């Protein structure tokens, strides 16, 4: 097992230095404008900072595992694999989530 560490104190940056990544596929008109910056791709692990304007989109049947740390803003995550409607989790600054490979989640960006 290998350990991959990124010290956020060294990578946090003002949002004006993030790269424009365009509109998130699958989001509504004028929603989910993204910006970000890659920090590391060591050992096949992509690490970076990602920012998204309010809106929503689905990620169906994830092809990888994703760990998320919310630095600012608010997001609602809905598990789409639960019959009759998935449980909604609201996350804010300091919260952490792990989205497992094969999961299906609706992201609703409430505030940036």
Buried (B, 14 or more C-beta within 10 A) or exposed (E): EEEEEBEEEEEEEEEEEBEEBEBBEBBEEEBBBBBBBEBEEEEEEEBBBEBBBBBBBEBEEBEEEBEBEBEEBBBBBBBBEEEEEBEEEEBEEEBEBEBEEEBBBBBBBBEB
